[in-house]
Amino acid sequence: MTTALGQWLSKLDSEKRLQLLRHQLSDFAKAGEVERLRSWLTDFGFLQHKLEAVGIRALISDYDLVLLLLSGEQGGTLKLIQEALGLSADVLAEDSSQLAGQLWGRLLSFQQPEIVALLKDAQQWRDKPWFRPFTGNLIAPGGPLICTLTGHTEEVNAVTIALDGKTAVSGSEDRTLKWWDLATGEEIVTLRGHSGAVNTVAIAPDGKTAVSGSEDKTLKWWYLSTGWEIATLRGHTDEVTSVAIAPDGKTAVSGSGDRTLKVWDLSTGLEVATLRGHTDWVRSVAIAPDGKTAISASDDNTLKLWYLPTGEEITTLGGHTDWVTSVAIAPDGQTAVSTSDDNTLKVWDLVKETELATLTGHSEAVNAVAISPDSQTAVSASGDNTLKLWDLATGWELATLRGHSFRVNAVAITPDGKTAVSASSNHTLKLWDLATVSEGVNLQGHGLCVKAVAITPDGKTAVSASGDKTLKLWDVARGWELATLKGHSSWVNGVAIIPDGKTAISASDDNTLKWWDLATGWQIATLRGHTDSVTSVAIAPDGKTAVSASEDTTVKLWDLSTGAEIVTLRGHSREVNGVAITPDGKRAVSGSEDTTVKLWDLATGAEIVTLRGHSREVNGVAITPDGKTVVSASEDTTVKLWDLATGAEIVTLRGHSREVKGVAITPDGKRAISASEDKTLKLWDLATGEMLATFTGDGAIASCAVAADGVTVAGGDWLGRVYFLRLEGLRG
């Protein structure tokens, strides 16, 4: 089903429909037909047709036509829809079939009549399966996150913004640089030439050229408009980690793993001087506004201030207790900010050559920092997957920006101070509106990755397990947090619910399992015996025994009436990541970092068969209700089906682009759901191997579960969110 407008568009011949989709809204705008503009841009049928035929960028730009003519509540509603599409642009550019699910996930919390009607129409849009969010569980419009820039195929190490604030350049482990249009989020050109990872990049003041530094020990000078290489600068004997260009655009300074900095004449491409003094890798360099002074950051835990005309060291700044990863100089030239693997930032007075303050708040290494044009605030990027905004005068943390699900490696601020761009190890960049950081990003849930999720037999309640050392109890229908269960002293990796739905057992990096009363949140017992992290737990159908998997390479069987260990199953050569029990309760299946799946006899503790075929570690396993088939999820990006009677591989399911972390099977045994670091949940037909539907979240998805009704799905991501979804459009 679709809307009346959508049905009308479907009946047009393809050429006429394409012409109309491309030009009709512009015609409405020229004629001042505001109501028709507004009507079409809130019609799901039109949105789907436009997206499929012309693309997401054109659809987003259509809203600008009407927003110029509207104000007040109607304009605000259309702005929310436009921003929701912008937040999902990277997803919809790849998969237009996710439009309904993305709009539901981002707009469900808004009650404007036009949005309510849009979502109702979206729910009816097709008969094919799709994931419909129960709650507004994706990052909503109105916050600081603007969009995600995709195109790199490996970790993004560096980003810098041109002085006009309109474009940015990023450098990646994929050996390329990309030049981006920040207004549209589109890639303008890709610069190719380095033979190693690109670690750093700087744009010349005129915005026409850039200099990059690479793992291949060279710097390259580029024309941005053409992507052509002007020159290669050679001289360093180890990888180039950083580069900065002087304000006059004539000189560049680079830092390297060879412990030196080099000064380059960009008019000739020749090395002018080598600055020596650091005793370990130079990680970062910044040049003062006067062009005469530079500051470097090093793995020797120090910063050094240099006088560039002579190459002399002015002073050494000590204070960090671990590697100094980056440094930035404020536009006023009087202050610098450094970041370190000691999880802190330090603010320095460059005139007095003293430390002014230490900024604490990140829970992992701080990798990069950028300072606002007014020298009042700074944005830091960290291995804890967040960015933080700081008041440099007071040292106070003003806000935390959440949205990356992997380490944040670099950050840059536009010259007007309104926007930041961050680069992450998950191959993407994100664009942030710094004016709205006080709004925060509405990420209700855990403070760290959701490692596992389980749903009670009645489908009403879910339990999630997280790296923040807690479990949370959720109302599935409303997405409300009911309780937090505290007791583990380290990451909680797994959770399973007893068949009566009253209690649950969790598995943790603290080497224990804990048994919980879900009604009270109290601990019933702690099960001890593993000598390393417990990664997963499964409970037998009769609720009398449990099986756990551990990094100590073993699987253990437990008597839940006594809490005693019954038997230890040995055979894996590396850590065991996942475990499941057959419906008859007599056998267990485990998946391991040793790339194998093993079937065990629980009565004897004997290994029955080993299933080989994955090329990387196995992260999760699930067994079909008839006990005949096991489904495994692997770091090799695939899901495999195995015949337990013969040990033979039945089929390999391909479609994920990154590591698959977990898998669950619907109660009828016909379908499986997989969770992946590529941010998706995928629905598979086990009989045909066909991928039926995809839902893309905001972060890497690490876990999934299916309720007894076969249509309610829960997934947990690396941002700490739990997604509650309903499978729509299923047949048979």
LUMBAMAR-897633 format. One line per 2 residues: number of its first residue (from 1); their letters; for each residue x, y, z of C-alpha. Coordinates in nm, 2 decimals. Layout:
BEGIN
NUM> A> X:Y:Z; ...;
END
This chain:
BEGIN
1> MT> 0.00:0.00:0.00; 0.10:0.36:-0.05;
3> TA> -0.05:0.71:-0.05; -0.28:0.85:-0.32;
5> LG> 0.01:1.06:-0.44; 0.24:0.76:-0.44;
7> QW> -0.01:0.55:-0.63; -0.06:0.83:-0.89;
9> LS> 0.32:0.86:-0.94; 0.34:0.48:-0.98;
11> KL> 0.10:0.50:-1.27; 0.31:0.75:-1.47;
13> DS> 0.55:0.63:-1.73; 0.90:0.62:-1.60;
15> EK> 1.03:0.92:-1.80; 0.74:1.15:-1.71;
17> RL> 0.77:1.04:-1.34; 1.14:1.11:-1.33;
19> QL> 1.09:1.46:-1.48; 0.82:1.54:-1.23;
21> LR> 1.02:1.41:-0.94; 1.32:1.62:-1.05;
23> HQ> 1.14:1.95:-1.12; 0.78:1.97:-0.98;
25> LS> 0.87:2.11:-0.64; 1.09:2.38:-0.80;
27> DF> 0.79:2.47:-1.01; 0.57:2.49:-0.70;
29> AK> 0.82:2.71:-0.53; 0.84:2.95:-0.83;
31> AG> 0.46:2.97:-0.83; 0.45:3.03:-0.46;
33> EV> 0.24:2.72:-0.40; 0.34:2.67:-0.04;
35> ER> 0.06:2.43:0.05; 0.13:2.20:-0.24;
37> LR> 0.50:2.20:-0.15; 0.42:2.12:0.21;
39> SW> 0.17:1.85:0.12; 0.42:1.67:-0.11;
41> LT> 0.70:1.69:0.14; 0.50:1.53:0.41;
43> DF> 0.36:1.25:0.18; 0.54:0.92:0.23;
45> GF> 0.46:0.80:-0.12; 0.63:1.10:-0.27;
47> LQ> 0.93:1.07:-0.04; 0.98:0.70:-0.13;
49> HK> 0.95:0.77:-0.51; 1.19:1.07:-0.49;
51> LE> 1.44:0.88:-0.29; 1.44:0.58:-0.52;
53> AV> 1.45:0.78:-0.84; 1.67:1.08:-0.77;
55> GI> 1.85:1.01:-0.44; 1.86:1.13:-0.08;
57> RA> 2.06:1.45:-0.14; 1.81:1.58:-0.39;
59> LI> 1.53:1.49:-0.15; 1.69:1.68:0.14;
61> SD> 1.75:1.99:-0.07; 1.38:2.00:-0.17;
63> YD> 1.29:2.10:0.19; 1.50:2.42:0.15;
65> LV> 1.25:2.53:-0.12; 0.96:2.54:0.12;
67> LL> 1.15:2.64:0.43; 1.24:2.97:0.26;
69> LL> 0.87:3.04:0.24; 0.74:2.90:0.57;
71> SG> 0.79:2.99:0.93; 0.65:2.89:1.26;
73> EQ> 0.52:2.55:1.35; 0.47:2.43:0.99;
75> GG> 0.83:2.53:0.90; 0.95:2.36:1.22;
77> TL> 0.78:2.03:1.13; 0.93:2.02:0.79;
79> KL> 1.27:2.11:0.93; 1.25:1.81:1.16;
81> IQ> 1.17:1.58:0.87; 1.46:1.73:0.67;
83> EA> 1.70:1.68:0.96; 1.58:1.32:1.01;
85> LG> 1.65:1.25:0.65; 1.99:1.41:0.69;
87> LS> 2.08:1.19:0.99; 1.98:0.89:0.79;
89> AD> 2.14:1.01:0.46; 2.43:0.76:0.47;
91> VL> 2.19:0.47:0.52; 1.94:0.58:0.26;
93> AE> 2.20:0.65:0.00; 2.28:0.28:0.02;
95> DS> 1.94:0.13:0.09; 1.63:0.32:0.00;
97> SQ> 1.41:0.04:0.14; 1.49:0.16:0.49;
99> LA> 1.31:0.49:0.46; 1.01:0.38:0.67;
101> GQ> 1.22:0.23:0.94; 1.46:0.53:0.96;
103> LW> 1.17:0.78:0.98; 1.00:0.57:1.25;
105> GR> 1.32:0.55:1.45; 1.40:0.92:1.44;
107> LL> 1.05:1.09:1.44; 0.83:0.86:1.66;
109> SF> 0.88:1.08:1.97; 0.73:1.39:1.79;
111> QQ> 0.36:1.44:1.80; 0.30:1.70:1.53;
113> PE> 0.00:1.59:1.32; 0.19:1.59:0.99;
115> IV> 0.46:1.37:1.14; 0.21:1.13:1.29;
117> AL> 0.03:1.10:0.96; 0.36:1.05:0.77;
119> LK> 0.46:0.76:1.00; 0.12:0.60:0.97;
121> DA> 0.15:0.61:0.59; 0.50:0.48:0.62;
123> QQ> 0.38:0.18:0.82; 0.16:0.07:0.53;
125> WR> 0.42:0.12:0.26; 0.48:-0.23:0.14;
127> DK> 0.42:-0.60:0.19; 0.78:-0.70:0.21;
129> PW> 0.94:-0.76:0.56; 1.09:-0.46:0.74;
131> FR> 1.19:-0.36:1.09; 0.96:-0.11:1.25;
133> PF> 1.09:0.06:1.57; 0.86:0.04:1.87;
135> TG> 1.01:0.36:2.01; 1.21:0.66:1.88;
137> NL> 1.53:0.47:1.93; 1.75:0.64:1.67;
139> IA> 1.92:0.98:1.73; 1.64:1.23:1.68;
141> PG> 1.66:1.56:1.48; 1.72:1.88:1.68;
143> GP> 2.04:1.78:1.84; 2.40:1.84:1.75;
145> LI> 2.46:1.55:1.51; 2.39:1.67:1.15;
147> CT> 2.50:1.38:0.93; 2.75:1.10:0.87;
149> LT> 3.00:1.11:0.59; 3.07:0.77:0.43;
151> GH> 3.31:0.67:0.16; 3.64:0.55:0.32;
153> TE> 3.68:0.18:0.34; 3.91:0.18:0.65;
155> EV> 3.98:0.38:0.96; 3.98:0.76:0.92;
157> NA> 4.29:0.90:1.09; 4.27:1.27:1.01;
159> VT> 4.05:1.56:0.91; 4.10:1.93:0.85;
161> IA> 3.87:2.21:0.74; 3.94:2.48:0.48;
163> LD> 3.95:2.84:0.59; 3.62:2.92:0.41;
165> GK> 3.45:2.65:0.62; 3.28:2.50:0.31;
167> TA> 3.50:2.19:0.26; 3.71:1.94:0.46;
169> VS> 3.97:1.68:0.37; 4.01:1.35:0.55;
171> GS> 4.29:1.09:0.55; 4.24:0.72:0.60;
173> ED> 4.40:0.38:0.65; 4.26:0.30:0.31;
175> RT> 4.56:0.51:0.17; 4.33:0.78:0.03;
177> LK> 4.23:1.13:0.11; 3.88:1.26:0.04;
179> WW> 3.76:1.61:-0.02; 3.41:1.68:0.12;
181> DL> 3.14:1.94:0.06; 3.02:2.01:0.41;
183> AT> 2.70:2.17:0.30; 2.58:1.85:0.13;
185> GE> 2.80:1.58:0.30; 2.90:1.46:-0.05;
187> EI> 3.25:1.35:-0.15; 3.40:1.59:-0.42;
189> VT> 3.71:1.40:-0.51; 3.93:1.12:-0.39;
191> LR> 4.31:1.17:-0.38; 4.51:0.86:-0.45;
193> GH> 4.89:0.81:-0.45; 5.01:0.71:-0.10;
195> SG> 5.12:0.35:-0.06; 5.05:0.34:0.31;
197> AV> 4.79:0.47:0.55; 4.73:0.85:0.55;
199> NT> 4.79:0.97:0.90; 4.76:1.35:0.87;
201> VA> 4.65:1.63:0.64; 4.66:2.01:0.63;
203> IA> 4.49:2.25:0.39; 4.68:2.55:0.26;
205> PD> 4.53:2.89:0.36; 4.42:2.96:0.00;
207> GK> 4.21:2.64:0.01; 4.35:2.52:-0.32;
209> TA> 4.61:2.27:-0.21; 4.67:2.03:0.08;
211> VS> 4.96:1.84:0.22; 4.93:1.49:0.36;
213> GS> 5.16:1.26:0.56; 5.16:0.89:0.54;
215> ED> 5.28:0.56:0.68; 5.48:0.53:0.36;
217> KT> 5.73:0.79:0.51; 5.64:1.06:0.26;
219> LK> 5.44:1.38:0.24; 5.24:1.46:-0.07;
221> WW> 5.13:1.80:-0.20; 4.80:1.80:-0.38;
223> YL> 4.57:2.02:-0.60; 4.23:1.97:-0.44;
225> ST> 4.02:2.06:-0.74; 4.17:1.80:-0.96;
227> GW> 4.30:1.55:-0.71; 4.64:1.57:-0.88;
229> EI> 4.96:1.53:-0.69; 5.20:1.83:-0.72;
231> AT> 5.50:1.68:-0.55; 5.62:1.41:-0.31;
233> LR> 5.83:1.53:-0.02; 6.09:1.27:0.09;
235> GH> 6.33:1.28:0.39; 6.17:1.11:0.69;
237> TD> 6.30:0.76:0.77; 5.98:0.65:0.94;
239> EV> 5.61:0.71:0.89; 5.49:1.07:0.89;
241> TS> 5.24:1.13:1.17; 5.16:1.50:1.15;
243> VA> 5.18:1.81:0.93; 5.09:2.18:0.96;
245> IA> 5.11:2.46:0.71; 5.22:2.81:0.81;
247> PD> 4.97:3.10:0.78; 5.15:3.24:0.48;
249> GK> 5.11:2.90:0.30; 5.48:2.89:0.21;
251> TA> 5.61:2.65:0.47; 5.51:2.32:0.62;
253> VS> 5.63:2.14:0.93; 5.60:1.76:0.96;
255> GS> 5.65:1.52:1.25; 5.75:1.16:1.22;
257> GD> 5.81:0.83:1.39; 6.18:0.90:1.33;
259> RT> 6.16:1.13:1.63; 6.22:1.45:1.42;
261> LK> 6.03:1.74:1.27; 6.11:1.87:0.93;
263> VW> 6.05:2.21:0.78; 5.97:2.22:0.41;
265> DL> 5.97:2.50:0.15; 5.64:2.45:-0.04;
267> ST> 5.75:2.66:-0.33; 6.03:2.41:-0.41;
269> GL> 5.93:2.10:-0.22; 6.27:2.10:-0.05;
271> EV> 6.36:2.03:0.31; 6.47:2.35:0.49;
273> AT> 6.56:2.21:0.83; 6.54:1.91:1.06;
275> LR> 6.44:1.97:1.43; 6.58:1.72:1.67;
277> GH> 6.52:1.68:2.04; 6.24:1.43:2.10;
279> TD> 6.34:1.09:2.22; 6.04:0.91:2.08;
281> WV> 5.78:0.94:1.80; 5.66:1.29:1.72;
283> RS> 5.28:1.26:1.71; 5.16:1.61:1.63;
285> VA> 5.27:1.95:1.54; 5.10:2.29:1.53;
287> IA> 5.22:2.63:1.40; 5.14:2.96:1.58;
289> PD> 4.96:3.24:1.40; 5.28:3.44:1.37;
291> GK> 5.43:3.15:1.17; 5.75:3.17:1.37;
293> TA> 5.68:2.93:1.65; 5.57:2.56:1.64;
295> IS> 5.48:2.32:1.91; 5.52:1.94:1.89;
297> AS> 5.38:1.65:2.09; 5.56:1.32:2.14;
299> DD> 5.55:0.97:2.27; 5.83:1.08:2.51;
301> NT> 5.54:1.23:2.72; 5.65:1.59:2.64;
303> LK> 5.58:1.89:2.42; 5.85:2.10:2.27;
305> LW> 5.83:2.47:2.16; 6.04:2.56:1.86;
307> YL> 6.16:2.88:1.69; 6.12:2.80:1.32;
309> PT> 6.36:3.07:1.17; 6.65:2.90:1.34;
311> GE> 6.52:2.56:1.42; 6.61:2.60:1.79;
313> EI> 6.42:2.44:2.07; 6.27:2.71:2.30;
315> TT> 6.15:2.49:2.58; 6.01:2.15:2.68;
317> LG> 5.67:2.12:2.85; 5.63:1.82:3.08;
319> GH> 5.33:1.70:3.28; 5.16:1.43:3.09;
321> TD> 5.22:1.08:3.22; 5.18:0.90:2.89;
323> WV> 5.22:0.96:2.52; 5.11:1.31:2.40;
325> TS> 4.89:1.24:2.10; 4.81:1.58:1.97;
327> VA> 4.84:1.96:2.02; 4.66:2.27:1.90;
329> IA> 4.74:2.64:1.93; 4.46:2.88:2.00;
331> PD> 4.40:3.16:1.74; 4.52:3.41:1.99;
333> GQ> 4.86:3.24:1.98; 4.89:3.25:2.36;
335> TA> 4.74:2.92:2.45; 4.79:2.56:2.35;
337> VS> 4.59:2.25:2.43; 4.75:1.90:2.43;
339> TS> 4.59:1.55:2.45; 4.74:1.23:2.58;
341> DD> 4.70:0.86:2.63; 4.68:0.94:3.00;
343> NT> 4.31:1.03:2.93; 4.36:1.40:2.99;
345> LK> 4.40:1.73:2.81; 4.63:2.00:2.93;
347> VW> 4.60:2.37:2.87; 4.93:2.56:2.84;
349> DL> 5.03:2.93:2.86; 5.28:2.96:2.57;
351> VK> 5.40:3.30:2.68; 5.49:3.19:3.04;
353> ET> 5.56:2.83:2.92; 5.35:2.69:3.20;
355> EL> 5.06:2.45:3.25; 4.73:2.63:3.32;
357> AT> 4.49:2.34:3.37; 4.43:1.97:3.33;
359> LT> 4.10:1.86:3.18; 3.97:1.53:3.30;
361> GH> 3.66:1.34:3.19; 3.74:1.10:2.91;
363> SE> 3.76:0.73:3.01; 4.01:0.64:2.74;
365> AV> 4.31:0.80:2.56; 4.24:1.14:2.41;
367> NA> 4.35:1.14:2.05; 4.29:1.49:1.91;
369> VA> 4.18:1.84:2.00; 4.06:2.15:1.81;
371> IS> 4.02:2.50:1.95; 3.74:2.74:1.86;
373> PD> 3.81:3.06:1.66; 3.75:3.27:1.97;
375> SQ> 4.00:3.07:2.17; 3.74:3.01:2.44;
377> TA> 3.64:2.65:2.39; 3.79:2.32:2.26;
379> VS> 3.66:1.99:2.13; 3.84:1.67:2.21;
381> AS> 3.82:1.33:2.04; 3.88:1.01:2.24;
383> GD> 3.91:0.64:2.23; 3.60:0.62:2.45;
385> NT> 3.40:0.69:2.13; 3.30:1.04:2.24;
387> LK> 3.38:1.40:2.18; 3.38:1.65:2.46;
389> LW> 3.33:2.03:2.45; 3.54:2.22:2.71;
391> DL> 3.55:2.58:2.85; 3.92:2.66:2.84;
393> AT> 3.89:2.95:3.09; 3.74:2.73:3.36;
395> GW> 3.84:2.38:3.25; 3.48:2.27:3.28;
397> EL> 3.33:2.01:3.05; 3.04:2.17:2.87;
399> AT> 2.90:1.87:2.68; 2.96:1.52:2.56;
401> LR> 2.88:1.44:2.20; 2.78:1.08:2.15;
403> GH> 2.72:0.92:1.81; 3.04:0.74:1.71;
405> SF> 3.04:0.37:1.80; 3.42:0.33:1.76;
407> RV> 3.73:0.53:1.86; 3.73:0.90:1.75;
409> NA> 4.07:0.98:1.60; 4.05:1.34:1.48;
411> VA> 3.84:1.65:1.50; 3.83:2.00:1.34;
413> IT> 3.62:2.31:1.39; 3.50:2.54:1.11;
415> PD> 3.64:2.90:1.11; 3.30:3.04:1.22;
417> GK> 3.31:2.81:1.52; 2.96:2.67:1.46;
419> TA> 3.04:2.32:1.32; 3.28:2.04:1.40;
421> VS> 3.38:1.74:1.19; 3.51:1.42:1.36;
423> AS> 3.68:1.12:1.22; 3.65:0.76:1.35;
425> SN> 3.80:0.42:1.32; 3.46:0.29:1.19;
427> HT> 3.55:0.44:0.84; 3.32:0.74:0.88;
429> LK> 3.32:1.11:0.97; 3.04:1.30:1.15;
431> LW> 2.93:1.66:1.12; 2.82:1.83:1.44;
433> DL> 2.63:2.15:1.51; 2.81:2.31:1.80;
435> AT> 2.54:2.56:1.86; 2.30:2.29:1.97;
437> VS> 2.53:2.08:2.19; 2.33:2.19:2.50;
439> EG> 2.04:1.98:2.35; 2.26:1.67:2.38;
441> VN> 2.21:1.35:2.18; 1.92:1.16:2.32;
443> LQ> 2.09:0.83:2.39; 1.90:0.68:2.68;
445> GH> 2.05:0.35:2.79; 2.38:0.21:2.90;
447> GL> 2.70:0.41:2.93; 2.89:0.16:2.72;
449> CV> 2.83:-0.11:2.46; 2.53:-0.34:2.50;
451> KA> 2.70:-0.68:2.47; 2.39:-0.90:2.50;
453> VA> 2.01:-0.88:2.52; 1.74:-1.13:2.61;
455> IT> 1.36:-1.12:2.61; 1.13:-1.28:2.86;
457> PD> 0.90:-1.56:2.73; 0.59:-1.34:2.75;
459> GK> 0.77:-1.08:2.53; 0.69:-0.79:2.77;
461> TA> 1.03:-0.74:2.93; 1.39:-0.74:2.81;
463> VS> 1.73:-0.76:2.99; 2.04:-0.60:2.85;
465> AS> 2.40:-0.66:2.95; 2.66:-0.39:2.91;
467> GD> 3.03:-0.28:2.93; 2.92:-0.03:3.19;
469> KT> 2.91:-0.33:3.44; 2.53:-0.33:3.47;
471> LK> 2.23:-0.50:3.34; 1.91:-0.31:3.27;
473> LW> 1.55:-0.43:3.27; 1.32:-0.28:3.00;
475> DV> 0.95:-0.25:2.92; 0.96:-0.37:2.55;
477> AR> 0.64:-0.21:2.43; 0.73:0.14:2.56;
479> GW> 1.11:0.12:2.56; 1.12:0.23:2.92;
481> EL> 1.40:0.14:3.16; 1.25:-0.04:3.46;
483> AT> 1.56:-0.11:3.67; 1.93:-0.13:3.67;
485> LK> 2.10:-0.44:3.82; 2.44:-0.37:3.97;
487> GH> 2.69:-0.62:4.12; 2.94:-0.72:3.85;
489> SS> 3.28:-0.55:3.88; 3.36:-0.55:3.51;
491> WV> 3.19:-0.57:3.17; 2.88:-0.78:3.15;
493> NG> 2.91:-0.99:2.83; 2.61:-1.22:2.83;
495> VA> 2.26:-1.27:2.97; 2.00:-1.55:2.95;
497> II> 1.65:-1.57:3.11; 1.52:-1.87:3.29;
499> PD> 1.22:-2.02:3.10; 0.98:-1.91:3.37;
501> GK> 1.08:-1.55:3.31; 1.14:-1.47:3.67;
503> TA> 1.52:-1.49:3.69; 1.82:-1.43:3.47;
505> IS> 2.18:-1.53:3.47; 2.46:-1.29:3.35;
507> AS> 2.82:-1.35:3.24; 3.10:-1.11:3.30;
509> DD> 3.46:-1.01:3.25; 3.50:-1.04:3.63;
511> NT> 3.51:-1.42:3.57; 3.18:-1.49:3.73;
513> LK> 2.81:-1.55:3.65; 2.54:-1.39:3.86;
515> WW> 2.18:-1.51:3.91; 1.93:-1.23:3.94;
517> DL> 1.57:-1.21:4.06; 1.41:-0.99:3.79;
519> AT> 1.12:-0.88:4.01; 1.34:-0.74:4.29;
521> GW> 1.67:-0.69:4.11; 1.84:-0.88:4.39;
523> QI> 2.13:-1.12:4.33; 2.04:-1.48:4.41;
525> AT> 2.38:-1.63:4.37; 2.73:-1.59:4.21;
527> LR> 2.87:-1.88:4.01; 3.25:-1.91:4.03;
529> GH> 3.49:-2.14:3.85; 3.61:-1.98:3.53;
531> TD> 3.96:-1.84:3.54; 3.90:-1.57:3.28;
533> SV> 3.62:-1.36:3.14; 3.29:-1.53:3.10;
535> TS> 3.16:-1.43:2.75; 2.82:-1.60:2.71;
537> VA> 2.56:-1.81:2.90; 2.26:-2.02:2.79;
539> IA> 2.00:-2.20:3.00; 1.85:-2.54:2.93;
541> PD> 1.47:-2.56:2.84; 1.39:-2.71:3.18;
543> GK> 1.56:-2.43:3.36; 1.76:-2.67:3.58;
545> TA> 2.11:-2.62:3.42; 2.31:-2.35:3.25;
547> VS> 2.61:-2.35:3.02; 2.87:-2.08:3.01;
549> AS> 3.16:-1.99:2.77; 3.48:-1.83:2.87;
551> ED> 3.80:-1.68:2.75; 3.97:-1.95:2.95;
553> TT> 3.89:-2.17:2.65; 3.64:-2.38:2.83;
555> VK> 3.26:-2.44:2.85; 3.11:-2.52:3.19;
557> LW> 2.78:-2.68:3.28; 2.61:-2.56:3.60;
559> DL> 2.35:-2.70:3.83; 2.11:-2.41:3.90;
561> ST> 1.95:-2.58:4.20; 2.28:-2.57:4.39;
563> GA> 2.50:-2.33:4.19; 2.76:-2.60:4.16;
565> EI> 2.97:-2.67:3.85; 2.88:-3.01:3.70;
567> VT> 3.14:-3.05:3.43; 3.40:-2.86:3.23;
569> LR> 3.41:-2.91:2.85; 3.76:-2.87:2.71;
571> GH> 3.86:-2.88:2.34; 3.87:-2.53:2.21;
573> SR> 4.22:-2.39:2.17; 4.13:-2.02:2.22;
575> EV> 3.86:-1.82:2.39; 3.50:-1.94:2.36;
577> NG> 3.27:-1.65:2.26; 2.92:-1.80:2.23;
579> VA> 2.72:-2.10:2.35; 2.37:-2.25:2.30;
581> IT> 2.18:-2.55:2.42; 1.97:-2.79:2.21;
583> PD> 1.59:-2.79:2.27; 1.62:-3.14:2.43;
585> GK> 1.88:-3.00:2.68; 2.12:-3.29:2.61;
587> RA> 2.37:-3.11:2.39; 2.54:-2.77:2.37;
589> VS> 2.71:-2.58:2.08; 3.00:-2.34:2.13;
591> GS> 3.17:-2.09:1.90; 3.53:-1.99:1.95;
593> ED> 3.81:-1.75:1.85; 3.98:-2.07:1.71;
595> TT> 3.73:-2.03:1.42; 3.54:-2.35:1.50;
597> VK> 3.20:-2.45:1.63; 3.18:-2.75:1.85;
599> LW> 2.89:-2.98:1.95; 2.91:-3.13:2.30;
601> DL> 2.73:-3.42:2.49; 2.63:-3.26:2.82;
603> AT> 2.58:-3.59:2.99; 2.94:-3.71:2.93;
605> GA> 3.12:-3.38:2.86; 3.25:-3.54:2.54;
607> EI> 3.30:-3.34:2.21; 3.08:-3.49:1.94;
609> VT> 3.19:-3.30:1.63; 3.38:-2.99:1.53;
611> LR> 3.24:-2.77:1.25; 3.50:-2.59:1.04;
613> GH> 3.45:-2.33:0.77; 3.47:-1.99:0.92;
615> SR> 3.80:-1.80:0.84; 3.79:-1.58:1.15;
617> EV> 3.66:-1.61:1.51; 3.31:-1.73:1.58;
619> NG> 3.12:-1.47:1.80; 2.78:-1.63:1.85;
621> VA> 2.57:-1.94:1.79; 2.20:-2.03:1.79;
623> IT> 2.01:-2.35:1.74; 1.69:-2.40:1.55;
625> PD> 1.38:-2.52:1.75; 1.40:-2.87:1.60;
627> GK> 1.76:-2.91:1.72; 1.88:-3.01:1.37;
629> TV> 2.06:-2.69:1.26; 2.30:-2.44:1.42;
631> VS> 2.36:-2.09:1.30; 2.69:-1.92:1.36;
633> AS> 2.80:-1.56:1.34; 3.16:-1.47:1.27;
635> ED> 3.42:-1.20:1.25; 3.46:-1.31:0.88;
637> TT> 3.14:-1.10:0.81; 2.93:-1.42:0.74;
639> VK> 2.66:-1.62:0.90; 2.67:-2.00:0.84;
641> LW> 2.41:-2.27:0.87; 2.53:-2.62:0.98;
643> DL> 2.37:-2.96:0.99; 2.42:-3.10:1.34;
645> AT> 2.36:-3.46:1.23; 2.64:-3.46:0.98;
647> GA> 2.85:-3.16:1.07; 2.82:-3.03:0.72;
649> EI> 2.79:-2.66:0.62; 2.45:-2.60:0.46;
651> VT> 2.49:-2.25:0.34; 2.68:-1.92:0.40;
653> LR> 2.48:-1.60:0.44; 2.66:-1.30:0.30;
655> GH> 2.56:-0.94:0.32; 2.72:-0.79:0.62;
657> SR> 3.02:-0.57:0.56; 3.18:-0.60:0.90;
659> EV> 3.21:-0.85:1.18; 2.89:-1.03:1.28;
661> KG> 2.86:-1.02:1.66; 2.54:-1.22:1.73;
663> VA> 2.26:-1.43:1.59; 1.91:-1.53:1.70;
665> IT> 1.65:-1.76:1.54; 1.27:-1.70:1.52;
667> PD> 1.06:-1.95:1.72; 0.93:-2.12:1.40;
669> GK> 1.29:-2.19:1.29; 1.23:-2.03:0.95;
671> RA> 1.43:-1.71:0.99; 1.74:-1.58:1.16;
673> IS> 1.84:-1.23:1.27; 2.20:-1.13:1.28;
675> AS> 2.37:-0.83:1.45; 2.69:-0.67:1.31;
677> ED> 2.95:-0.40:1.36; 2.83:-0.26:1.02;
679> KT> 2.54:-0.11:1.24; 2.28:-0.34:1.10;
681> LK> 2.04:-0.61:1.20; 1.95:-0.84:0.91;
683> LW> 1.66:-1.08:0.87; 1.74:-1.40:0.68;
685> DL> 1.52:-1.68:0.53; 1.70:-2.00:0.64;
687> AT> 1.54:-2.21:0.37; 1.66:-2.00:0.08;
689> GE> 1.95:-1.80:0.23; 1.78:-1.48:0.11;
691> ML> 1.83:-1.16:0.30; 1.47:-1.03:0.37;
693> AT> 1.52:-0.70:0.55; 1.78:-0.47:0.71;
695> FT> 1.76:-0.22:0.99; 2.05:0.02:1.04;
697> GD> 2.11:0.17:1.38; 2.33:0.46:1.49;
699> GA> 2.61:0.24:1.62; 2.77:-0.10:1.57;
701> IA> 2.51:-0.36:1.68; 2.66:-0.61:1.91;
703> SC> 2.37:-0.83:2.01; 2.01:-0.94:1.92;
705> AV> 1.72:-1.14:2.04; 1.38:-1.25:1.92;
707> AA> 1.07:-1.29:2.14; 0.84:-1.59:2.15;
709> DG> 0.59:-1.41:1.92; 0.85:-1.42:1.64;
711> VT> 0.81:-1.06:1.55; 0.94:-0.86:1.84;
713> VA> 1.32:-0.80:1.81; 1.57:-0.64:2.05;
715> GG> 1.92:-0.53:1.96; 2.20:-0.36:2.15;
717> DW> 2.46:-0.13:2.01; 2.80:0.01:2.10;
719> LG> 2.65:0.34:2.19; 2.47:0.18:2.48;
721> RV> 2.13:0.18:2.32; 1.87:-0.10:2.31;
723> YF> 1.65:-0.11:2.00; 1.30:-0.25:2.02;
725> LR> 1.16:-0.34:1.68; 0.87:-0.53:1.52;
727> LE> 0.90:-0.73:1.21; 0.63:-0.61:0.97;
729> GL> 0.52:-0.77:0.64; 0.61:-1.13:0.73;
731> RG> 0.44:-1.41:0.54; 0.42:-1.78:0.63;
END
